[in-house]
Amino acid sequence: MDSEQTQCCETLLCLRVVAQAEPGILTRVLFFLQNINIVPRRVLAERDSSNRLYVALDVFGLAEQRATMIAAKIRQLPDVLDAHWYRR
């Protein structure tokens, strides 16, 4: 395994999404990881009193370039207000 693959698998990336609390938003967000056969290490979703859904996903084994593309695609979904990745 080369150093880029090792770094990719050892890096914990965190995706944070803010969206309107619509019934299908969580499955639409998870769909992007399903397509590339990634199971998140942790998924947390919380709805607040202003009808917003806050989603937190922790993922190992995903290159930052691909994570950036996924976040951009998620931002294009209807009802998504923000989506971004950061390294933990």
Secondary structure, 3 states (H helix, E strand, C coil): CCHHHHHHHHCEEEEEEEEECCCCHHHHHHHHHHCCCCCCCEEEEEECCCCEEEEEEEEECCCHHHHHHHHHHHHCCCCEEEEEEEEC
